[in-house]
Amino acid sequence: MLEPIPSVRELIERRTGEELALNDRYLNPQMGRILRTLGFNRVWTGGEGAYLIDADGERYLDLFGGYGVFAIGRNHPAAIAAIEEVMAARTGNLPQLGVTLLSGVLAEQLLARVGGRASKNLGAMVPANTGTEAVEAAIKIARAATGRGRILYAEHAFHGLTLGSLSLNGDPIFRDGFGPLLPGCDSVPWGDLDTLELELEREDVAAFVIEPVQGHGVNLPPADGYLPGAQRLCREAGALFVCDEVQTGLGRTGRFLAGEHWDLEPDLICLSKALSGGLVPIGAVLVSRGAFDRVFDGMERAVRHGSTFGGNDLAAAAALATLRVLDEEDLIARAERMGALLLELTRPLVDRYEVVTDVRGLGLMWAIEFGPPSGAAARRLWESVERHQAGLFSQLVTVPLFRRHHIFCQVAGHRMNVIKALPPLVIEEEDIRRFVAALEETVAEAERYPFALARFGLRMAPRALARRG
């Protein structure tokens, strides 16, 4: 007979420290292997603002940010209070055949914050629970609104991991083994308007789905005219222009939406991640009134798309609190200011270190890219390690940053030597400067001692090969 389940407080008090053992037995043991190999196997017991806190009370500057969900910082009191207020109010949540207040107010507030030309085009919101679910909704809406089947996306894109959004994923590591994927989904080169135009001329494209800044690699548009040009081509061809702002939205790039940098006017915008302060799963699709009305065009079609938990009161309340925090703490302007400082301090690394090939970013979405050193012996070592496991040099930087400097950041994508940071918008200037100092020290050491790369690579590569085997 099963024992009664203790309260959450009792579980935390009694069983903290069992996280990896439970993961290895019931969840994902391969993730456990990765954490142990990199030395990231900490027991996390708390989070505050820009910091994660482990069981020893050590504080780690969190530039990983739960893939960007903690834009207003971890455990922001306003977001927590909003959830507590909903619980205390005992609202009539999720009536299903009915509507509720908070999700309607959230739609009102999101649409009111859309700036530039987009504000004239968008007129409705479709609730969702995650970013990938928002993308799935956008695919369905585009097909239903246009009567066409094909969806275009850019190479190197990442739009989620459920089957429909996975079909728009530009990285084979995520796609392999899950086919056949959604038919009619085709990629075009990032930044290539000529190829996009040729595909659109076939007049069977429902939508072009694109991230204004690609999350994998933090790839900015190669030219200022690329995104406006793509939008224009879609309009001319009768296809919908869909901006996936799941990672770039909610102030991340120094604007409420990244598309505002180019004054875009998308037909659909996908939102998620930071929208609830990282506390409750949430997603949303902002839709032009024209597209929305072509999909939900009668009472019998009112429920042709939906989600059981979409628009629930907890998520809507946390999202409204997040929007209020963005306003009251002026975090969007802060993201622009702190992002400019981060670029100013890190761009000189390209000239100082031959292994640094590029530093790029927009607002607080930042990346540094590495390439092989010029010396013959060092280059041979680099190439030998990369043949075993591409992208290992970046781990030679992230691991010491974590272990020695207590700074948590991430590799920007599979098999790439790019490190990415998504700092919370509440990050302090002193934390930016601390990160840059630690980064330079670590890069200098990695470049100075290329044999450390070989040792690290030889230790890591067999484990990577075993995982593939």
N, C-alpha and C positions, 0 to 999 in steps of 0.2 A: 504494500500500500504506500502511495506517495505521501511524503511528509508535507504538511502545510507550507505554503510559500511565505517566507517572512516578509515584513514590510520593506520598502525600498531602503529606508534608513538602516534597518538591521542588515540587509544584504550588503550595503556599502561598508558598514562597520565590520562585519564578520568575514567577508570574502574578498576584500580588496587585496590584490596580489595574485589572484587566480586568473587574471585576464588572458594571458597567453595560453595557459593550460586549457581553458575553456574554448578559446579560439581554435587551438590545434585539434581538439577532440570533436567539436561540433560545427565550426565555421570554416575557416580557410587556413589550413596548416601551411600552405605555400607562403601566405603573407607572413606567418610567424617566422618562417625561414629567412625571409627578406629582412625583417626587423632585427633578428638576431645577427645576421651577417653584417648589416650596416651599423649595428650598435644603437638602433633606434628603439630597442625594446624597453622603454620606460613605462612605469605605471603612472598614468596621468590621473591626478586627483582633483585638479581644479583648473580654472581658467579665468583670467581677468584682463580686460582690455586687450592689449597687444601681446599678452603673455599666457603660456601654458605653465602649469605647476605640477611637478612630479611628487612622488610619495615621500621624497626626502626634503621637500620644501624648496627645491631648486627651481628657479624661474627661467623659462626659455622664451626668447623673443620669437614669436610665431609669425613668420613671413609666408607660411604655407596657407594658413587661414581656412583650413577645411575646404580646400579648392575655391576659396574666395567667398565663403558664406558669411564670414565674421567681419563684414565691412565696418559695422559700428562697434566692433570689439566683442570679445567673449563676455557672455552673461551681462549684457547691458541692463542696468536696473529698470529702464523704461520699458524694454521689451518684456522682461520678466513680470513687471507690474501689470502690463496689459493682459498677459495670459492669466495672471491671478485674478484680475478684475472680471474676466469672462467666466472663470470658474465660480467665482463668488456670485455672479449674476444668475447662474444656472439658466442660461439662455435656451431658447427652443432651437437648438442647433440641428442642422441637417434635416429639415422637414421633408426634403426631396420633392414631394408635390407641394411646393411652397417656396417662398423666397424669404431671405433674412436681411437684416439691416447692414451688418458690418461688411459683407462682401460687396454690397452695392456702394457703400461709402468708399471702400478701397478702389473700386473701379473709377468712381468719380475723381478721387484724389490722384490716381495714376495718370488718367487722361488729362487732368488739369496741369500736370507737371511736364508733359511732353512739350518740348520747345520747337521753335522754328516752323518750317513748313509742315512738319509731321503733325502739328497740333490741328491743322485744318483738315487733315485726312482721316485720322483715327477717331472712332466714335463708339467702340464697344470693347468689352473685355470678356474673354472666355477663361474661367478659373481652371487651374490645374494643380498638381501636387509637386511636380519636379520639373527640371529643365527639359529632360528628355520627353516627358509627357506633353510639355508645351510645344516642342518641335513636332511630335506626333499629331497634335491638334492642328498645327499650322499646315502640315502636309494634307490632312483630310480637308480642311477648309479650302485650301488652294485648289484641290481637285474638284471639290463640289462647286466652288464658285465659278470656275472657268470651264468645267466640262472636259478638261484635258487630263492626261495621265502622267506625263513626264515631270520629274523634279530634277533640277540641276543644282550642283553644289561645287565648291572650290576644292581643289586638291589640298591635302594636308588639313582638311577641316575636321572638327570634332563637334558633333551635335547631340551626342548621347549614346546610350548602349542598349536601349530597347530596339526591337527589330526594325521599325520604320526609321528611327533616327540613326541607327547603326548603318542603315543602307546609304546614309549620307556621310559616312565616316571615311576620312581619307587615309587612315592608318591600317594596313593589313593585320597588324597584331591583334586588333580588336575584332576584325571581320572574319578572320580565318576560322573555319570549322563551324560557323553558324549559318551557312548558306543552305538553300538558296535564299537570298535576301529579297527585299521588296523590288519587284521589277519596275523598270522605267526610271531608275535613278542613275544619273550619269554625272561624272565630274568634268570640270573644265579647269585649265591651269589658273592658279591664283595670279591675278593681275593681268590676265589676257582677255582684252575686250573683243578681239577679232574672233577668237574661238567661240566665245559666248554668243556673239552675234550670229555666227553660222548655225549654232545649235538652236537659237531662238527663231531663226528664219524657217525652220521646219513647221512652225505654228502648232506644235503639239505639247509645248511646255506649259505646265500649270504655274510653276514658280521657280525662281532662283533663290536658294536659301544660303545666306552668307553671314559670317561673323565680321563685324567692322574691323576688329583686330583678332586675328586667329589665336586662340588660347594655346594650342600646341605650338610652342616655339615663339610665341608672342610676335607674330608676323604682322607688321603694319602694312597698310596698302602701299604698293610700290610707287604710286603717284597720286597726287591729290585728286586727279580727275577720274580715278578708277571706279570708286563707289558711285559717284554721281553718274558716270557713264554707264555703269551696269544698270542702274535704276532707269535711266533714259531708254536703254535698249529693251528692257522689260516692258516699259509702258508702250513703246512702239509695236511690240510683238504681241501685246495682250496677255502677257504673263505677269504674275504677281511678284513683287519684290519683297522678300522676307528677311528681316534682320534678326539674327540670333544674338540677343543681348543678355543671354543668361549669365555670362561672366563679365561682360563689359558694362552692363547697365548699373543703375543705382549709384552713380557717382564715381565709379571705379576709375574712369579715365579723366576726371576733372570736369565732366559734364554729367547731367542726369542720365542721358543716354549718349553712348559713344557716337552715334550717328549725327549728333548735333555738331560735331567738329566739321562735318561736310554738308550740313544743312539738308540731310536726307529726308525723304518723304515716303517711308515704307508703307506697304499695304498691311503688313503684319509685323509685330515685334514680339519676340519671345523673351520672357523674364523669369527669373527664379533666383537661386543661390542666396544672395544677400537680402532678399526681400523681407524675410521674417527675422532678421538679426541672427540667423543661424539656429534658432530655437525650435521651429516647427517646419516640416516639409511644406513647400508652397511653390506654385508656378502660376503663370498667367500669360495669356496671349492678347495683346492689344490689336484690334482688327479695324480696318476701315469699315465705315457703315455700309458702303456699297457691297463689299465682299460678304460681310455678315448677313445682310438682308437677302443675298442670293442663296445662302446656305440654309438659314432658318426662315423660310419663306412661306410658312403657314403653320397653323396650330398642330397639324399632324406631324410636322417636322421639328417641333419645338425641342424634342429630346433626342434628336438624331446624333448629337455628340454631347458627352458629359463625363463626369467622373464622380464616384461615390463620395469621396472626401473633398472634392474640389469646392473651394469657397467656404470651407468650414470656419466657424467663428474664431477658433484659437489661432489659425493661420492668418485670418484677416486682421485680428486685433494686433498680433505681433507685427504684421506688415505696416499697419497704420502707425504703430509706435516707431518703427524704423524710419518711416518717412518723416515723422515729427523730429526724431533725433537728427536726421540729415539736415533739416531746416534749422533747428535750434542751435546746434553745434557748428553750423556752417561747414559741414564736412566735405561737401563737393568742392568748394573753393580750397579747402585744406588739402584735398587730394591733388588738385592741380599744383599747389604750392610745394607740397612735400615731394611730389613726383618730379617737378623741375629740379629741386635740390638733389634728389637721388641721381638723376641723369647728369647734372653738373659735376657731381663728385665722382661718378664712375666712368664717364666717357674718357677721361684721360688714361684709364687703364689700357685702352687700345694701343696707345703710343708707348706706354711703359713696359708692357709685357707682350712678347711675341706670341704667346699661346692665346691671348685675348684677341679675337678677330672682330667682335662687334659688341656694342652695348646699345640697347634700344628700349623704348617704352613709351607709354602714353599715360599720364597721370600716375597712379600707383599700380600700374601693370607693367612690369619691368623684366628684362632678361639680359643675360650676358652669355656670349657664345665663344667657344674655344676651338682652336685648330692646332695642327701639329707644329712643334718647334722647328726651327730652321737647321739646327745642327744635325749632321748625318747620323750620329749614334743615337741621339735623342729621338730623331724622327723614326728610325728603325724600331726603337722600343715602342713608340706610340703606335706605329702601324701594326706591330706584332700583337699588341694588346687589343687594338680595335678589331683585328681579324677574329679574335676569340669572342669579343663582346663589345659591339659598338657603343659608344657613349660613356665608357667607364671613366674618362678623365673628369667628367663633371662630378662623378661620385667622389673622386679624390679631393674635391673641394667641399661638397656638401657634408661629407662625413666629419672632417675636422671642424667645420663650422658648427656642427651640432655638438660633437663631443667636447671640443676644447673651448668654444666660445658660447655655447648654449644658444645657438641661433638655428632655427628650423626653417629650411627652405626646400625646394623641390627641383628635380630635373623636369624640364619643360615638355618632355615627350619621349616616347620609346626610341632607343637607339640614336639619340641625338646628344651632342655635347653642348647643351644649352641649359642653364640654370635660370629658374623663374622665381620671381617674388610677387606675391599678392598681399602686401601689408594691409592691415586694417586701416581704415581712413582716419582712425584716432591716433595713429602712431605719432610719437613725439620726435622733434628734430634731433634730440640727443640719441634716440634709437637709430635713426637713419645714419647718423655719423658713426655710431658704434658698429653698425653692420658694415659700412664701407671700410672702416679700418680693419675689421676682422677679415673681410673679403680680400683686401689687398695683401694682408699678411699671408693668408692661405694660398692665394694664387702665386705669390712670389716664391713661397716654399715649394709648391708643386712644380713650378717651372725650373727652379734651381736644382731640384733633385729628381731628375727624370726616372732614376731607378726606383723611386718610391712608386711611380706609376706601374712599373713592371711588377713589383712585389704585390701591389694592390690588385693588379689585373690577374696575376697568376693565382691569387687567392680567390678572386671572385669568379673568374671565367669557368673553372670546373663546376662550380655550383650553378652557374647560369646554364651550362651545357646539360647538367643533370636535370634541371627543371624542364628544359626543352625535351630531353629524352623521355 
